[in-house]
Amino acid sequence: MQTPSSDPRSDTDPVTVRPFHFRGLFLTAVALRLETSEMDETFYERLDAALAQAPQILDDAPIVLDFALVPDMNVPGKIRDLIDRLFERGLLVFGAQNATDVQLSTVRGYGIIPIKVGRETALPSAKSKAKPAKKTPEAPPKSNMIVTAPVRSGQMVVAEHGDLTIVGSVASGAEIVAAGNIHVYGTLRGRAIAGAHGDESARIFCQSQQAELLAIAGLYKTSETIEPELRKRSVQVFLEGDNLCVEAFQ
């Protein structure tokens, strides 16, 4: 009589291989915030002018439509026309945020998904019944990153949970991203994106500003819109309200 094996799998069992697995993905998207529900030809002329001013920034960039300021834009035909025209311009619209039920049901017909931004969650009404406080998930520990080599063209460096310090230069075509502040002890020629998770207090510091793009918490400036006198200067970049400020050190 054969003794049973301690291994629950027999020699004839097939080897199982996991066919897939989920992984977190850090994605930098551009929000297109609609500030008028009048989508006339003037609107599209101004859009085309903005696209012509900085075509490299939106080339193949994922776009999120922000409906926060246009809750009255509730005609499905008008919304569909907007999306069709954005697609005609090569804009890769994949998400919508702050959308009403009508807006959301319309964009879903294009495969556009709702995007939720945590800091825009509505506060509870004062009249509503008090509910037991839910335990807030702990924020991930802050983890700063220091890179002691130049960042070459085509490279992307991400500090997802803290500040990013580059001891060296950042080449044209490179991208550096941080949840917190960015410090560049050298020339910044590529793209720098601080406050990537929405931290409006984040700042960017560099010794020689020659950037293609500077962004904090979703607001950005391109090389074409940064004052020429700030080129090759030591600067700090910060937010004041809805304005992205680039200021030279004295």
N, C-alpha and C positions, 0 to 999 in steps of 0.2 A: 504494500500500500504506500502511495507516494505522500510524503509529508507536505502540507500546504506551505507555500512560500510566504514569508513575512511581507514581501512587496505586493501591494494590492494590484499592481499591474502585471499581467502575464506577458510572456515573451512575444505573444502574438498581438498584443495591443498596439494599435498604431500610435506613433509619436505625435502628440498634439502640439501644434504651433499656433500661438495666438495670432489671429488674422488681422488684428488692428489694435491700436491703443490711442487714447486721447492724450493730447499734450497741450499745455498752455502756449499761447502765441501772443507775442508782443506786437501790436499793430499800430502804426501811426497813420491816422486818417485825417482828412481835412473836412471841417464842417462848413457847409454853405448855409449861412443864416439868412433867411428871407426876411426882409424888413418892410416889404410892401406886398399886398395881395393883387396889385394892378400889374399884371404881366403883359404890358403893352410893348410896342416895338422899341421904345426908349429903354425899357428894362433890358432887352436883349442886346441893344447897342452898347450899353454900359457894361454888360457881362462880357461881350466880345472884346471890348477895350481892356478890361481887366485880365482876360485870358492872354491877350497879345502882349501885355506888359510883363508877365512872368510865366511863359508857357512851360518852362522846364519844371516849375514847382508842381503843376497839376498833371504833368505827363505820367500816366499810369498810376495816379494817386487815388486810393479809395476815398469816396466822397460820401458824407452823411448830410442829408437835408435836415435843417433845423427849422421847425414850424413854430417855435415859441412865440414869435411876435406877430404871427398871422393866423390866429385861431378862427378868424372869420373867412378864411380861404376854404370854403366848404363845398365848392362846385367840382364834382369829380372830373368833368370835362376839362376844366381849367388846370387841374392838377396833372391830368394825363398829358395835356399839351406841354406843360412845363417839363415833365420828365422826358417826353419825346425830344424836345429841343435840347435838353442837356445831353442826351445820348447822341444826338446828331453832332454835337460839338466834341464828342469823344470823352466826355466826363463819365467816370466809372462810379455811378451812384449805386450804393449797395445797402444803405441804411437810412432810417428816419428817426429823429428824436423830437420829443415834445409835440407829438402829433395828436390831433383829435381822432375820434373813432372813424369819422368820415375820411379824413386824410389817410389814416392808417389802412383802412380797408381798400382805398384806391391804390396806394403804392404797393400793396401786397400783390396786386395783379401783375406787377412787374418783377416779382421775386425780391422786392426790397423789404428788409426786415426791420423791426423796431429795435432801436438802440437806447438803452437806459443809462443815464449818467447819474451816479450816486448823489453828487452834491446838488442836483436839481430836484431831489425828492421833496414833495410838498409837506409842509408842516401840518400836524393834526389840528382839526378845528377845535376851538375853545369850548364849543357846545357838545362835542362828542364825549361819550362816557370814557372815563379813565380806564385804561386797560393795563394789566400788569406789564411792567417793563420787560421787554425781551432782552436777553443777553446779547450785547453787541459783540460780533466776532472781533477778536483781537487783530490789530493791524500787524502786518508782517514786520519783523524787526528791521530797523534801518540798517542798510548795508551799503556803505560808501565804496567806491571803486577808484583806484589809482592806476593809471596806465603810464608807464615810464618809457614809452617809445612813441615815435610819430605815428599818426593814424594815416594810412595811405589811401589813395583814391580807390573807391569801390568798397572800402571797409565800413562796417557799421559797429559801433561800440555802444552798449546799452547798460546803464546802471538802473535797474528796474525798481530798486527799493531805497535809493539814497542819492548822494551827490556823486558827480563824476569829475575827476581831476586828470587832465592830460598834461604830462610833463614833456612837452614837445609841441610840434605843430600838427595841424589838421589839414590835409591836402584837399584840393578841389575835387569834388565828387565823393568825398567821404561824409559820413553822417554820425553824429554823436548825440545820444539821447539819455536823459536822466529824469528820474522821478523828482529829484531835488534840484540843487544848483549845479552849474557847470563852470569849471575853472580851466582855462587853457593857458599854460605858461609857454607861449609861443605864438605863431601866426595861425589864425583861424580863417581858413579859406572855404571849408565845406559848409555843411548844414549843422546847426546846433539847436537842439530842442530840449528845453528845460521844463520842469513842471509837467511832465508828460501825462500824469494821472490827474491833472487839474489843479495842482498847487500854484495858486496865483502869487504866492510870496516868493517863489523861486526866482533866481537871478542867473545871468550869464556874465562871466568875467573873462576877458582875454587881453593879451599884451599887444596884439596887432590885429585889428579888425579888418578882414577882407572877405567876410562871409558871403556865401551864396544865399543863405537863409538863416534868420534868427527867429526863434519862436519860444513863447512861454504860455503854457496852459491853453494852447490852441490859437492864440493870436500871433501873427508872424509879420515880418518884414523881409523883403527880398533885397538883393544887392541894388536893384534899380530904385528902390524906395528908401534906402538908407542915405542920409545926407553925405555928399562927397567929402566934406571936410572931416568926417569921422573915419575915413579910410586910413588904414595903417596907424591908427591911434589905439592907445590902451583905453578900453571902454568897459562899462557895465550896462547890462540890459535888464530892464525891470518893467513891471506893469503899474500904471496909474489909472485905475478904473478900467475902461475898455481901450486904453491907449498903450501901445508898446513903445517904450522910451529907450533910446540909445544915447548914452551920455559919456562924454570923454572925461577921463581923470585929469585933473589939473596938475 
